[in-house]
């Protein structure tokens, strides 16, 4: 890439510390590709992370690269500003998973909201209401911050322990 990709310093480059987990299935939808990886942090234990290659942003050819570069930079800046307990934080970025940098997020054992709901069709009324409240909170935060560049579905994941103090959804 001829253009230097300037990512804000608050979004660290984790390229040298990210290793793809072999034999793991990867998640793909119409827009994104997510790989399960480990983050080898010096002096700390391994952390399982999700490396998100934003498919719609991947350039089709070299002439498209500059446009996609600018779009990805804007998305990285937006993710770097998001701070809400119901939206995944971006941990960093990594090269080597596509032609442009990929975003690194915490790994959610329950996967995306869509996958979680498919696997938990019999949620109790209170559980469904708490889940809806959390989604509404994230949407309210996003809209109040006037963040137009953030993809709606890309931040909604369900953690292994849905809320502290509530029962686990892992069955």
Backbone as JSON Lines, residues from 0, in Angstrom:
{"i":0,"aa":"X","n":[0.86,-1.17,0.0],"ca":[0.0,0.0,0.0],"c":[0.9,1.23,0.0]}
{"i":1,"aa":"X","n":[0.71,2.11,-0.94],"ca":[1.59,3.26,-1.06],"c":[1.27,4.34,-0.04]}
{"i":2,"aa":"X","n":[0.02,4.48,0.32],"ca":[-0.39,5.49,1.28],"c":[-0.2,4.97,2.69]}
{"i":3,"aa":"X","n":[0.42,5.77,3.56],"ca":[0.63,5.35,4.93],"c":[-0.71,5.41,5.65]}
{"i":4,"aa":"X","n":[-1.06,4.31,6.3],"ca":[-2.33,4.24,6.99],"c":[-2.14,4.75,8.41]}
{"i":5,"aa":"X","n":[-2.66,5.93,8.7],"ca":[-2.47,6.57,9.99],"c":[-3.65,6.28,10.91]}
{"i":6,"aa":"X","n":[-3.45,5.34,11.81],"ca":[-4.49,4.98,12.76],"c":[-4.21,5.72,14.06]}
{"i":7,"aa":"X","n":[-5.25,6.25,14.71],"ca":[-5.03,6.98,15.97],"c":[-4.22,6.16,16.97]}
{"i":8,"aa":"X","n":[-3.36,6.83,17.71],"ca":[-2.48,6.15,18.67],"c":[-3.26,5.4,19.75]}
{"i":9,"aa":"X","n":[-4.5,5.81,20.02],"ca":[-5.29,5.14,21.06],"c":[-5.79,3.77,20.61]}
{"i":10,"aa":"X","n":[-5.63,3.42,19.33],"ca":[-5.99,2.11,18.78],"c":[-4.69,1.38,18.46]}
{"i":11,"aa":"X","n":[-4.16,0.6,19.39],"ca":[-2.82,0.01,19.2],"c":[-2.74,-1.01,18.07]}
{"i":12,"aa":"X","n":[-1.57,-1.11,17.48],"ca":[-1.29,-2.11,16.46],"c":[-0.93,-3.42,17.16]}
{"i":13,"aa":"X","n":[-1.78,-4.44,17.0],"ca":[-1.59,-5.73,17.66],"c":[-1.09,-6.81,16.71]}
{"i":14,"aa":"X","n":[-0.7,-6.43,15.51],"ca":[-0.33,-7.39,14.47],"c":[0.64,-8.46,14.95]}
{"i":15,"aa":"X","n":[1.69,-8.07,15.63],"ca":[2.72,-9.02,16.05],"c":[2.27,-9.91,17.21]}
{"i":16,"aa":"X","n":[1.1,-9.65,17.78],"ca":[0.63,-10.39,18.95],"c":[-0.64,-11.18,18.7]}
{"i":17,"aa":"X","n":[-1.14,-11.16,17.47],"ca":[-2.4,-11.85,17.12],"c":[-2.07,-13.11,16.34]}
{"i":18,"aa":"X","n":[-2.63,-14.24,16.8],"ca":[-2.43,-15.53,16.13],"c":[-3.8,-16.16,15.9]}
{"i":19,"aa":"X","n":[-4.05,-16.56,14.65],"ca":[-5.33,-17.19,14.33],"c":[-5.41,-18.57,14.98]}
{"i":20,"aa":"X","n":[-6.58,-18.89,15.54],"ca":[-6.8,-20.19,16.16],"c":[-7.09,-21.19,15.04]}
{"i":21,"aa":"X","n":[-6.21,-22.18,14.88],"ca":[-6.37,-23.16,13.8],"c":[-7.52,-24.09,14.1]}
{"i":22,"aa":"X","n":[-8.24,-24.47,13.05],"ca":[-9.33,-25.41,13.17],"c":[-10.64,-24.8,13.64]}
{"i":23,"aa":"X","n":[-10.64,-23.51,13.93],"ca":[-11.87,-22.84,14.37],"c":[-12.65,-22.34,13.17]}
{"i":24,"aa":"X","n":[-13.96,-22.5,13.25],"ca":[-14.82,-21.95,12.2],"c":[-14.8,-20.43,12.3]}
{"i":25,"aa":"X","n":[-14.98,-19.8,11.17],"ca":[-15.01,-18.35,11.15],"c":[-16.41,-17.89,10.82]}
{"i":26,"aa":"X","n":[-16.78,-16.74,11.31],"ca":[-18.11,-16.18,11.07],"c":[-18.04,-15.22,9.89]}
{"i":27,"aa":"X","n":[-18.99,-15.34,9.0],"ca":[-19.06,-14.46,7.85],"c":[-20.52,-14.08,7.64]}
{"i":28,"aa":"X","n":[-20.74,-12.81,7.35],"ca":[-22.06,-12.39,6.91],"c":[-21.88,-11.6,5.62]}
{"i":29,"aa":"X","n":[-22.92,-10.93,5.19],"ca":[-22.84,-10.23,3.91],"c":[-21.83,-9.09,3.92]}
{"i":30,"aa":"X","n":[-21.42,-8.66,5.09],"ca":[-20.52,-7.51,5.17],"c":[-19.16,-7.85,5.77]}
{"i":31,"aa":"X","n":[-19.12,-8.65,6.8],"ca":[-17.9,-8.84,7.57],"c":[-17.44,-10.29,7.61]}
{"i":32,"aa":"X","n":[-16.18,-10.44,7.96],"ca":[-15.58,-11.76,8.18],"c":[-14.88,-11.68,9.53]}
{"i":33,"aa":"X","n":[-15.21,-12.6,10.43],"ca":[-14.64,-12.58,11.77],"c":[-13.89,-13.87,12.02]}
{"i":34,"aa":"X","n":[-12.64,-13.74,12.46],"ca":[-11.79,-14.9,12.78],"c":[-11.56,-14.95,14.28]}
{"i":35,"aa":"X","n":[-11.58,-16.16,14.82],"ca":[-11.23,-16.35,16.23],"c":[-9.71,-16.44,16.31]}
{"i":36,"aa":"X","n":[-9.13,-15.58,17.14],"ca":[-7.68,-15.49,17.27],"c":[-7.3,-15.42,18.75]}
{"i":37,"aa":"X","n":[-6.01,-15.48,19.02],"ca":[-5.53,-15.23,20.37],"c":[-4.61,-14.01,20.35]}
{"i":38,"aa":"X","n":[-4.66,-13.27,21.42],"ca":[-3.82,-12.09,21.6],"c":[-2.77,-12.49,22.63]}
{"i":39,"aa":"X","n":[-1.53,-12.6,22.17],"ca":[-0.43,-12.98,23.03],"c":[0.18,-11.71,23.6]}
{"i":40,"aa":"X","n":[-0.28,-11.34,24.78],"ca":[0.2,-10.12,25.43],"c":[1.43,-10.46,26.28]}
{"i":41,"aa":"X","n":[2.54,-9.82,26.03],"ca":[3.74,-10.09,26.83],"c":[3.45,-9.89,28.32]}
{"i":42,"aa":"X","n":[3.9,-10.85,29.12],"ca":[3.74,-10.82,30.58],"c":[2.3,-11.01,31.05]}
{"i":43,"aa":"X","n":[1.4,-11.42,30.18],"ca":[0.01,-11.68,30.55],"c":[-0.41,-13.0,29.9]}
{"i":44,"aa":"X","n":[-1.53,-13.53,30.33],"ca":[-2.02,-14.77,29.73],"c":[-2.66,-14.46,28.37]}
{"i":45,"aa":"X","n":[-2.8,-15.51,27.55],"ca":[-3.43,-15.36,26.24],"c":[-4.88,-14.92,26.4]}
{"i":46,"aa":"X","n":[-5.35,-14.11,25.47],"ca":[-6.73,-13.65,25.45],"c":[-7.33,-14.02,24.1]}
{"i":47,"aa":"X","n":[-8.51,-14.62,24.12],"ca":[-9.2,-14.93,22.87],"c":[-9.87,-13.66,22.36]}
{"i":48,"aa":"X","n":[-9.65,-13.36,21.09],"ca":[-10.2,-12.14,20.49],"c":[-10.85,-12.47,19.15]}
{"i":49,"aa":"X","n":[-11.64,-11.53,18.68],"ca":[-12.25,-11.61,17.35],"c":[-11.56,-10.59,16.46]}
{"i":50,"aa":"X","n":[-11.09,-11.03,15.31],"ca":[-10.48,-10.12,14.34],"c":[-11.49,-9.94,13.22]}
{"i":51,"aa":"X","n":[-11.94,-8.7,13.06],"ca":[-13.01,-8.38,12.13],"c":[-12.43,-7.75,10.87]}
{"i":52,"aa":"X","n":[-12.61,-8.44,9.74],"ca":[-12.25,-7.89,8.44],"c":[-13.55,-7.32,7.87]}
{"i":53,"aa":"X","n":[-13.58,-6.02,7.72],"ca":[-14.79,-5.38,7.21],"c":[-14.83,-5.58,5.7]}
{"i":54,"aa":"X","n":[-15.63,-6.54,5.27],"ca":[-15.68,-6.94,3.87],"c":[-16.07,-5.84,2.91]}
{"i":55,"aa":"X","n":[-17.05,-5.04,3.29],"ca":[-17.49,-3.98,2.39],"c":[-16.39,-2.96,2.16]}
{"i":56,"aa":"X","n":[-15.44,-2.91,3.07],"ca":[-14.36,-1.93,2.94],"c":[-13.16,-2.47,2.18]}
{"i":57,"aa":"X","n":[-13.1,-3.78,1.93],"ca":[-11.95,-4.33,1.23],"c":[-11.97,-3.85,-0.22]}
{"i":58,"aa":"X","n":[-10.85,-3.33,-0.7],"ca":[-10.8,-2.79,-2.06],"c":[-10.92,-3.88,-3.11]}
{"i":59,"aa":"X","n":[-11.63,-3.55,-4.19],"ca":[-11.76,-4.48,-5.3],"c":[-10.51,-4.48,-6.17]}
{"i":60,"aa":"X","n":[-9.86,-3.34,-6.26],"ca":[-8.63,-3.22,-7.04],"c":[-7.8,-2.08,-6.45]}
{"i":61,"aa":"X","n":[-6.63,-1.85,-7.0],"ca":[-5.75,-0.83,-6.45],"c":[-6.32,0.58,-6.55]}
{"i":62,"aa":"X","n":[-7.13,0.86,-7.57],"ca":[-7.7,2.2,-7.71],"c":[-8.74,2.48,-6.62]}
{"i":63,"aa":"X","n":[-9.3,1.42,-6.07],"ca":[-10.32,1.53,-5.03],"c":[-9.69,1.63,-3.63]}
{"i":64,"aa":"X","n":[-8.4,1.36,-3.53],"ca":[-7.72,1.27,-2.25],"c":[-7.78,2.56,-1.44]}
{"i":65,"aa":"X","n":[-7.54,3.71,-2.06],"ca":[-7.53,4.98,-1.33],"c":[-8.9,5.29,-0.72]}
{"i":66,"aa":"X","n":[-9.97,5.03,-1.47],"ca":[-11.33,5.28,-0.96],"c":[-11.61,4.36,0.24]}
{"i":67,"aa":"X","n":[-11.3,3.09,0.11],"ca":[-11.54,2.13,1.19],"c":[-10.68,2.45,2.4]}
{"i":68,"aa":"X","n":[-9.48,2.92,2.16],"ca":[-8.57,3.34,3.23],"c":[-9.23,4.42,4.08]}
{"i":69,"aa":"X","n":[-9.78,5.44,3.42],"ca":[-10.42,6.54,4.15],"c":[-11.66,6.07,4.91]}
{"i":70,"aa":"X","n":[-12.45,5.16,4.32],"ca":[-13.63,4.63,4.99],"c":[-13.25,3.85,6.24]}
{"i":71,"aa":"X","n":[-12.22,3.03,6.13],"ca":[-11.79,2.23,7.27],"c":[-11.21,3.12,8.37]}
{"i":72,"aa":"X","n":[-10.45,4.12,8.01],"ca":[-9.9,5.04,9.0],"c":[-11.03,5.7,9.77]}
{"i":73,"aa":"X","n":[-12.09,6.11,9.08],"ca":[-13.23,6.72,9.75],"c":[-13.92,5.73,10.69]}
{"i":74,"aa":"X","n":[-14.07,4.48,10.26],"ca":[-14.69,3.47,11.12],"c":[-13.84,3.21,12.36]}
{"i":75,"aa":"X","n":[-12.53,3.16,12.2],"ca":[-11.64,2.94,13.34],"c":[-11.75,4.11,14.32]}
{"i":76,"aa":"X","n":[-11.82,5.33,13.82],"ca":[-11.97,6.49,14.69],"c":[-13.28,6.43,15.46]}
{"i":77,"aa":"X","n":[-14.36,6.03,14.79],"ca":[-15.66,5.92,15.44],"c":[-15.61,4.87,16.54]}
{"i":78,"aa":"X","n":[-15.1,3.67,16.22],"ca":[-15.01,2.61,17.23],"c":[-14.16,3.05,18.41]}
{"i":79,"aa":"X","n":[-13.1,3.81,18.15],"ca":[-12.23,4.28,19.23],"c":[-12.93,5.21,20.2]}
{"i":80,"aa":"X","n":[-13.98,5.9,19.73],"ca":[-14.71,6.83,20.59],"c":[-15.86,6.17,21.35]}
{"i":81,"aa":"X","n":[-16.28,4.99,20.94],"ca":[-17.42,4.34,21.59],"c":[-17.04,3.84,22.98]}
{"i":82,"aa":"X","n":[-17.82,4.24,23.95],"ca":[-17.6,3.79,25.32],"c":[-18.96,3.58,25.98]}
{"i":83,"aa":"X","n":[-19.48,2.36,25.85],"ca":[-20.77,2.01,26.41],"c":[-20.69,0.55,26.83]}
{"i":84,"aa":"X","n":[-21.25,0.21,27.97],"ca":[-21.14,-1.15,28.47],"c":[-21.82,-2.18,27.57]}
{"i":85,"aa":"X","n":[-22.66,-1.75,26.64],"ca":[-23.36,-2.68,25.77],"c":[-22.84,-2.68,24.34]}
{"i":86,"aa":"X","n":[-21.72,-2.02,24.11],"ca":[-21.07,-2.0,22.8],"c":[-19.63,-2.47,23.01]}
{"i":87,"aa":"X","n":[-19.21,-3.45,22.21],"ca":[-17.87,-3.97,22.36],"c":[-16.81,-2.9,22.12]}
{"i":88,"aa":"X","n":[-15.79,-2.86,22.98],"ca":[-14.7,-1.92,22.73],"c":[-13.74,-2.48,21.68]}
{"i":89,"aa":"X","n":[-13.17,-1.6,20.88],"ca":[-12.11,-2.04,19.96],"c":[-10.82,-2.11,20.77]}
{"i":90,"aa":"X","n":[-10.15,-3.25,20.7],"ca":[-8.91,-3.45,21.46],"c":[-7.69,-2.97,20.69]}
{"i":91,"aa":"X","n":[-7.81,-2.98,19.37],"ca":[-6.69,-2.58,18.54],"c":[-6.97,-2.91,17.09]}
{"i":92,"aa":"X","n":[-5.91,-2.88,16.3],"ca":[-6.03,-3.23,14.89],"c":[-4.89,-4.18,14.54]}
{"i":93,"aa":"X","n":[-5.06,-4.9,13.44],"ca":[-4.03,-5.86,13.01],"c":[-4.0,-5.93,11.5]}
{"i":94,"aa":"X","n":[-2.81,-6.15,10.97],"ca":[-2.62,-6.34,9.53],"c":[-2.5,-7.83,9.25]}
{"i":95,"aa":"X","n":[-2.72,-8.21,7.99],"ca":[-2.51,-9.59,7.58],"c":[-3.78,-10.42,7.45]}
{"i":96,"aa":"X","n":[-4.92,-9.82,7.67],"ca":[-6.19,-10.55,7.56],"c":[-6.99,-10.09,6.35]}
{"i":97,"aa":"X","n":[-6.52,-9.12,5.65],"ca":[-7.14,-8.55,4.46],"c":[-6.16,-7.53,3.89]}
{"i":98,"aa":"X","n":[-6.56,-6.84,2.84],"ca":[-5.64,-5.86,2.24],"c":[-5.5,-4.61,3.09]}
{"i":99,"aa":"X","n":[-6.47,-4.36,3.96],"ca":[-6.42,-3.22,4.86],"c":[-6.39,-3.75,6.3]}
{"i":100,"aa":"X","n":[-6.09,-2.89,7.27],"ca":[-6.09,-3.35,8.66],"c":[-7.46,-3.87,9.09]}
{"i":101,"aa":"X","n":[-7.45,-4.81,10.02],"ca":[-8.67,-5.36,10.61],"c":[-8.8,-4.85,12.03]}
{"i":102,"aa":"X","n":[-10.01,-4.86,12.55],"ca":[-10.26,-4.44,13.92],"c":[-10.24,-5.64,14.85]}
{"i":103,"aa":"X","n":[-9.75,-5.45,16.07],"ca":[-9.66,-6.52,17.07],"c":[-10.62,-6.18,18.22]}
{"i":104,"aa":"X","n":[-11.5,-7.15,18.54],"ca":[-12.49,-6.99,19.59],"c":[-12.39,-8.16,20.57]}
{"i":105,"aa":"X","n":[-12.97,-8.01,21.76],"ca":[-13.06,-9.17,22.65],"c":[-13.88,-10.27,21.98]}
{"i":106,"aa":"X","n":[-13.54,-11.52,22.25],"ca":[-14.28,-12.65,21.71],"c":[-15.5,-12.9,22.59]}
{"i":107,"aa":"X","n":[-16.66,-13.04,21.98],"ca":[-17.89,-13.32,22.71],"c":[-18.3,-14.77,22.44]}
{"i":108,"aa":"X","n":[-18.26,-15.59,23.47],"ca":[-18.56,-17.02,23.32],"c":[-19.96,-17.26,22.75]}
{"i":109,"aa":"X","n":[-20.9,-16.39,23.05],"ca":[-22.26,-16.57,22.54],"c":[-22.44,-15.98,21.14]}
{"i":110,"aa":"X","n":[-21.41,-15.37,20.6],"ca":[-21.47,-14.87,19.24],"c":[-22.29,-13.61,19.08]}
{"i":111,"aa":"X","n":[-22.8,-13.43,17.88],"ca":[-23.58,-12.24,17.56],"c":[-24.97,-12.34,18.19]}
{"i":112,"aa":"X","n":[-25.67,-11.23,18.24],"ca":[-27.03,-11.21,18.76],"c":[-27.92,-12.17,17.98]}
{"i":113,"aa":"X","n":[-27.79,-12.18,16.67],"ca":[-28.59,-13.07,15.83],"c":[-28.34,-14.53,16.18]}
{"i":114,"aa":"X","n":[-27.07,-14.92,16.28],"ca":[-26.74,-16.3,16.63],"c":[-27.2,-16.66,18.04]}
{"i":115,"aa":"X","n":[-27.09,-15.72,18.96],"ca":[-27.54,-15.96,20.33],"c":[-29.04,-16.24,20.35]}
{"i":116,"aa":"X","n":[-29.81,-15.43,19.65],"ca":[-31.26,-15.61,19.64],"c":[-31.66,-16.91,18.95]}
{"i":117,"aa":"X","n":[-30.94,-17.29,17.92],"ca":[-31.22,-18.58,17.25],"c":[-31.02,-19.75,18.21]}
{"i":118,"aa":"X","n":[-30.02,-19.65,19.07],"ca":[-29.72,-20.74,19.99],"c":[-30.49,-20.69,21.3]}
{"i":119,"aa":"X","n":[-31.2,-19.6,21.55],"ca":[-31.95,-19.43,22.8],"c":[-33.37,-18.99,22.49]}
{"i":120,"aa":"X","n":[-34.11,-19.84,21.86],"ca":[-35.48,-19.48,21.43],"c":[-36.46,-19.44,22.59]}
{"i":121,"aa":"X","n":[-36.08,-19.98,23.73],"ca":[-37.01,-20.04,24.86],"c":[-36.57,-19.16,26.02]}
{"i":122,"aa":"X","n":[-36.1,-17.97,25.74],"ca":[-35.73,-17.04,26.81],"c":[-36.97,-16.66,27.61]}
{"i":123,"aa":"X","n":[-36.8,-16.57,28.9],"ca":[-37.89,-16.13,29.75],"c":[-38.18,-14.66,29.48]}
{"i":124,"aa":"X","n":[-39.38,-14.24,29.82],"ca":[-39.82,-12.86,29.56],"c":[-38.84,-11.84,30.15]}
{"i":125,"aa":"X","n":[-38.4,-12.05,31.39],"ca":[-37.47,-11.12,32.03],"c":[-36.14,-11.05,31.3]}
{"i":126,"aa":"X","n":[-35.64,-12.19,30.83],"ca":[-34.38,-12.23,30.08],"c":[-34.52,-11.46,28.76]}
{"i":127,"aa":"X","n":[-35.63,-11.68,28.07],"ca":[-35.86,-10.96,26.8],"c":[-35.94,-9.46,27.06]}
{"i":128,"aa":"X","n":[-36.6,-9.06,28.13],"ca":[-36.75,-7.64,28.44],"c":[-35.39,-7.01,28.76]}
{"i":129,"aa":"X","n":[-34.56,-7.72,29.57],"ca":[-33.22,-7.18,29.89],"c":[-32.38,-7.04,28.62]}
{"i":130,"aa":"X","n":[-32.46,-8.03,27.74],"ca":[-31.72,-7.97,26.48],"c":[-32.19,-6.78,25.65]}
{"i":131,"aa":"X","n":[-33.49,-6.59,25.57],"ca":[-34.05,-5.46,24.83],"c":[-33.61,-4.12,25.44]}
{"i":132,"aa":"X","n":[-33.6,-4.05,26.78],"ca":[-33.14,-2.83,27.45],"c":[-31.69,-2.51,27.09]}
{"i":133,"aa":"X","n":[-30.85,-3.53,27.08],"ca":[-29.44,-3.33,26.76],"c":[-29.25,-2.87,25.31]}
{"i":134,"aa":"X","n":[-30.0,-3.44,24.4],"ca":[-29.94,-3.03,23.0],"c":[-30.41,-1.58,22.87]}
{"i":135,"aa":"X","n":[-31.51,-1.25,23.55],"ca":[-32.02,0.12,23.5],"c":[-31.0,1.11,24.08]}
{"i":136,"aa":"X","n":[-30.33,0.71,25.16],"ca":[-29.31,1.57,25.76],"c":[-28.18,1.84,24.77]}
{"i":137,"aa":"X","n":[-27.73,0.78,24.09],"ca":[-26.65,0.94,23.11],"c":[-27.1,1.83,21.96]}
{"i":138,"aa":"X","n":[-28.32,1.63,21.48],"ca":[-28.83,2.46,20.39],"c":[-28.98,3.91,20.82]}
{"i":139,"aa":"X","n":[-29.47,4.13,22.02],"ca":[-29.62,5.5,22.51],"c":[-28.27,6.19,22.6]}
{"i":140,"aa":"X","n":[-27.28,5.47,23.11],"ca":[-25.93,6.03,23.2],"c":[-25.4,6.37,21.82]}
{"i":141,"aa":"X","n":[-25.53,5.44,20.91],"ca":[-25.03,5.63,19.55],"c":[-25.69,6.84,18.89]}
{"i":142,"aa":"X","n":[-27.0,6.91,19.01],"ca":[-27.71,8.02,18.36],"c":[-27.4,9.36,19.03]}
{"i":143,"aa":"X","n":[-27.29,9.37,20.35],"ca":[-27.0,10.63,21.04],"c":[-25.6,11.13,20.71]}
{"i":144,"aa":"X","n":[-24.72,10.22,20.39],"ca":[-23.35,10.61,20.04],"c":[-23.25,11.04,18.57]}
{"i":145,"aa":"X","n":[-24.35,10.89,17.82],"ca":[-24.39,11.28,16.4],"c":[-23.31,10.58,15.59]}
{"i":146,"aa":"X","n":[-23.15,9.28,15.82],"ca":[-22.13,8.52,15.1],"c":[-22.77,7.89,13.88]}
{"i":147,"aa":"X","n":[-22.6,8.52,12.73],"ca":[-23.24,8.05,11.51],"c":[-22.48,6.95,10.81]}
{"i":148,"aa":"X","n":[-21.19,6.78,11.1],"ca":[-20.37,5.83,10.35],"c":[-20.29,4.44,10.98]}
{"i":149,"aa":"X","n":[-20.86,4.27,12.16],"ca":[-20.74,2.99,12.86],"c":[-21.81,2.02,12.39]}
{"i":150,"aa":"X","n":[-21.43,0.81,11.97],"ca":[-22.39,-0.2,11.55],"c":[-23.2,-0.69,12.74]}
{"i":151,"aa":"X","n":[-24.52,-0.69,12.63],"ca":[-25.41,-1.04,13.73],"c":[-25.17,-2.43,14.27]}
{"i":152,"aa":"X","n":[-25.17,-3.43,13.42],"ca":[-25.1,-4.81,13.9],"c":[-23.71,-5.2,14.37]}
{"i":153,"aa":"X","n":[-22.68,-4.5,13.96],"ca":[-21.34,-4.94,14.25],"c":[-20.94,-4.79,15.71]}
{"i":154,"aa":"X","n":[-21.68,-4.07,16.52],"ca":[-21.32,-3.92,17.92],"c":[-22.18,-4.7,18.88]}
{"i":155,"aa":"X","n":[-23.15,-5.45,18.39],"ca":[-24.05,-6.15,19.28],"c":[-23.66,-7.61,19.41]}
{"i":156,"aa":"X","n":[-23.02,-7.92,20.51],"ca":[-22.62,-9.28,20.81],"c":[-23.06,-9.58,22.23]}
{"i":157,"aa":"X","n":[-23.23,-10.83,22.54],"ca":[-23.71,-11.22,23.85],"c":[-22.58,-11.9,24.59]}
{"i":158,"aa":"X","n":[-22.2,-11.35,25.73],"ca":[-21.1,-11.91,26.48],"c":[-21.51,-13.22,27.13]}
{"i":159,"aa":"X","n":[-20.51,-14.01,27.54],"ca":[-20.78,-15.31,28.15],"c":[-21.6,-15.15,29.42]}
{"i":160,"aa":"X","n":[-21.33,-14.13,30.18],"ca":[-22.14,-13.84,31.36],"c":[-22.88,-12.56,31.05]}
{"i":161,"aa":"X","n":[-24.13,-12.71,30.66],"ca":[-24.92,-11.63,30.09],"c":[-24.86,-10.35,30.9]}
{"i":162,"aa":"X","n":[-25.12,-10.4,32.17],"ca":[-25.01,-9.26,33.06],"c":[-24.48,-9.76,34.39]}
{"i":163,"aa":"X","n":[-23.69,-8.95,35.04],"ca":[-23.22,-9.4,36.35],"c":[-24.42,-9.52,37.28]}
{"i":164,"aa":"X","n":[-24.47,-10.61,38.0],"ca":[-25.57,-10.82,38.92],"c":[-26.74,-11.56,38.31]}
{"i":165,"aa":"X","n":[-26.8,-11.71,37.0],"ca":[-27.9,-12.46,36.4],"c":[-27.45,-13.87,36.08]}
{"i":166,"aa":"X","n":[-28.39,-14.73,35.78],"ca":[-28.01,-16.11,35.49],"c":[-27.28,-16.19,34.18]}
{"i":167,"aa":"X","n":[-26.47,-17.22,34.02],"ca":[-25.7,-17.41,32.78],"c":[-26.62,-17.89,31.69]}
{"i":168,"aa":"X","n":[-26.36,-17.46,30.47],"ca":[-27.13,-17.92,29.33],"c":[-26.51,-19.15,28.69]}
{"i":169,"aa":"X","n":[-25.27,-19.47,29.03],"ca":[-24.66,-20.67,28.47],"c":[-25.39,-21.89,29.0]}
{"i":170,"aa":"X","n":[-25.89,-22.71,28.1],"ca":[-26.65,-23.89,28.53],"c":[-26.01,-25.13,28.01]}
